[in-house]
Amino acid sequence: FKSWMFTIILRESKNFYRKNFWRKFISIEDSPETLNLEYTQDTIEDIDKKNLLITALNKLSKKEKESILLFELGGFSIEEIKDIQNEKSLSSVKSRLSRSRKKLLHFIIKNKTDYNSNNRETLEDETIKILQRTNG
């Protein structure tokens, strides 16, 4: 049931984002006074971190990205991911997750930029630590 429900949610969320894609652009009728275009340094850093993570995820194949998102963000078990992706064995899902983590780690290390102006850990540092813990 959980796999079936997730498939419906996944399709509905894709439809939602497709419909709302054009709404995120600023209308030319909006005056500059009505728009809040102030960005703090933290906001800019968060945007940069998010963009790096999205870019890293987009370097993965569709199945790799789906697997890592289902497991890490969705909280699905390997067995459930196997069912969702119509795989025959658990080992194929496990190896895909391992391969995906290694690719993400490699990409983030290769493209790491210092966003850490206040000596705080960056998203990349946290991601690298998590990936290293899960891989070794």
N, C-alpha and C positions, 0 to 999 in steps of 0.2 A: 504494500500500500504506500509506503514512504517513497519508494522509487517512482511510482506512478504519479503521486502528488507532486514530487519535485519536478518531474517532466512537464507537468501542466504549469507549474509556477515559472519554470524556466522559459517556456514558450510565451506565456503571458507577459513576463517582464521584457522579453525581446520586443514584443508588439508594442508595449508601452513606450519603450525608448525610441522605437522607430517613429511612432506618432508624435512624440514630443521633441524630436531632434531639432526641428526648425524653430521651436519656441525659445531656445536658449540664446538666440541671437538678439542683439539690441535693435529695437525699432528705430528707424531714422526719424520718426516723429518725436521721440523722447528728447526732451531738452537736457543739456548737460547738468542743469541744476537738479533735476529729478533723479539723476543717476548717482549712485554711490560708487565712485571709482577709486576710493582710497584703499590702498593695500598696505598692511603692516609688513615688516620684515618677516614675521612668523608666517603670514599668509603666503608670501612669495616662496618661502622655504618649503611650506607644506605642498604648494602647487608643484614645485620642482621635484620633491620626493615622490609625489603621486605620479607625475609624468614618467619618472625613471622606472618606477615599479610597473606601470602600465606598459611602457616600452619593453621591459624585460619579459612580461607575460606575453606580449604580442610576438616575441621571438619564438615562443613555443608553438608546436603544432596544435591543432584544434583539440585533439584527444589529450595531449599533455596538459594543456591549459585547463580543460574541463576537469581532468583528474585532480590536479593540484587545487583548484578552486572548490571542488566538491569535498575533498578531504580536509583542507586547511580552513576554509571559510564556512563550508556547509556542515561540517562535522559528520559527514557520512563515513561509514566503515568501509573497509576495502571490499568486503562482501557486497555491500550495497552499490558501490561504484561499479563492481563487476557486473551486477545486474543492469544498472542504468546504461552502461556502455556495451552491453551484450557481449561481454568477454566470456571465454570458456574457462579461464583459470585465474586464480587469485595471483599467481606469480606474475602474470602479464601486467596486472594493475600495479603490483608492488614495484616491478622494474620500471614501469612508466613513471611512477611517483619519484623514485630514486633518480632517474634520468632527468626529470623535470627540475628537481631541486638542484642538481648539479649544474644544469644549464642556467638556472636563475642565479645561482651563486657566482658562476663564471662571468655572466653578463654584468652583474652588479659590481663585482670587483674590478672588472675591466673598465667600466664606465663610471666608477665612483667619483663623485664630485664633492668637494668639501662644502657642505651647507651649514656646517656647525659653527656659527659665529658666536654662540653663547656657551661653548663647551658642553653642549648637550649631546646625547647620543643621537645620531641621525637614524632615519628609517632604514638606510642601507646597513648601518652597523647592527641594528637590531635584527634585521632580516638575515644577515650573514651569521650572526650568533645562533639564531633559530635553525637555520639550514645546517650549520656545522654540528649542532646538537643532534639533529635528526639523522644526519648522515654518518656520524661517527661516534 
